[in-house]
Amino acid sequence: MKLTSKKTLINKSQKALFAFLTDLRNFEQMMPDNVEDFTIDGDSFLFSLKGMPALRLVIKEQQAYDSIVLGAASNKLDFSLTTNISAGTENSCEAQILFEGDFNPMMAMMVKKPLQQFIDTLSEKAGTL
C-alpha cells in the first residue's frame, strides 16, 4: 500500500528542515491531536493514536538534506514513512511524506483512511513550523 501527502511549503531552509526532522524529539510537534502517548527512547520514538496500537519508529535511512526514511522498529509491521525535501528559496523548501507498507488486503482496508489522515496531518503541521 502506498499513500502520499500533498507537497507542503515549509518556512525553513532545506538544511534546517532536515536537521529538524533528524532530531526525533521534534516529531511530537507534528503529531495529530489524537496522540495518546509520545515517548523518545534514544534513536527511536513510540507513539499511539486513539484506537490504534502503539508504533515505534526509527530512522532507517537519511540522504543529507533530501530525505529521511523512518521505519517500524519491529519486524511484525513492514512499512516506511519517507519525507522528501525539495530545495526552494534560501528560507523555504517543500516537503512531501510518503507511506509505503506491506499489509494483507483486510488490514490495508482497515488502516488506509487513518494512515492517510496521519500523513496529511504530519505534512500540514510541518507547514506551520
Residue pairs with C-beta under 8 A, 6 or more apart in sequence:
1 99
1 100
1 101
1 102
1 103
1 108
1 112
2 98
2 99
2 100
3 98
3 99
3 100
3 112
3 115
3 116
3 119
4 96
4 97
4 98
4 99
4 119
5 96
5 97
5 98
5 119
5 120
5 122
5 123
6 96
6 120
6 123
7 86
7 94
7 95
7 96
8 94
8 95
8 96
8 123
8 124
8 126
8 127
9 88
9 92
9 93
9 94
9 127
10 17
10 85
10 88
10 92
10 93
10 94
10 95
10 126
10 127
10 129
11 91
11 92
11 129
12 20
12 91
12 92
12 93
12 129
13 90
13 91
13 92
13 93
14 65
14 66
14 85
14 86
14 87
14 88
14 93
15 65
17 85
17 93
17 95
17 126
17 129
18 62
18 64
18 65
18 66
18 68
18 85
20 26
20 129
21 27
21 68
21 83
21 85
22 59
22 62
22 68
24 40
24 43
24 44
24 45
24 57
24 59
25 40
25 45
27 38
27 45
27 47
28 35
28 38
28 45
29 125
29 129
30 121
30 122
30 125
30 126
30 129
31 38
31 47
31 121
31 122
31 125
32 49
32 117
32 118
32 121
32 122
34 49
34 50
35 47
35 48
35 49
35 50
36 48
36 49
36 50
37 46
37 47
37 48
37 54
38 45
38 46
38 47
39 45
39 46
39 47
41 56
43 58
43 59
44 56
44 57
44 58
44 73
45 56
45 57
46 54
46 55
46 56
46 57
47 54
47 55
47 57
48 54
48 55
49 114
49 118
51 114
52 114
55 72
55 77
56 72
56 73
56 74
57 70
57 71
57 72
57 73
57 81
58 70
58 71
58 72
58 73
59 68
59 69
59 70
60 69
60 70
60 71
60 80
61 67
61 68
61 69
62 68
62 69
65 85
65 87
66 84
66 85
67 82
67 83
67 84
67 85
68 82
68 83
68 85
69 80
69 81
69 82
70 80
70 81
70 82
70 83
71 79
71 80
71 81
72 78
72 79
77 101
78 101
78 102
79 99
79 100
79 101
79 102
79 103
80 98
80 99
80 100
80 101
81 97
81 98
81 99
81 119
82 97
82 98
82 99
82 100
83 95
83 96
83 97
83 98
84 95
84 96
84 97
84 98
85 93
85 94
85 95
86 93
86 94
86 95
86 96
87 93
88 94
95 123
95 126
96 123
97 119
97 122
97 123
98 119
99 115
99 118
99 119
101 108
101 115
103 111
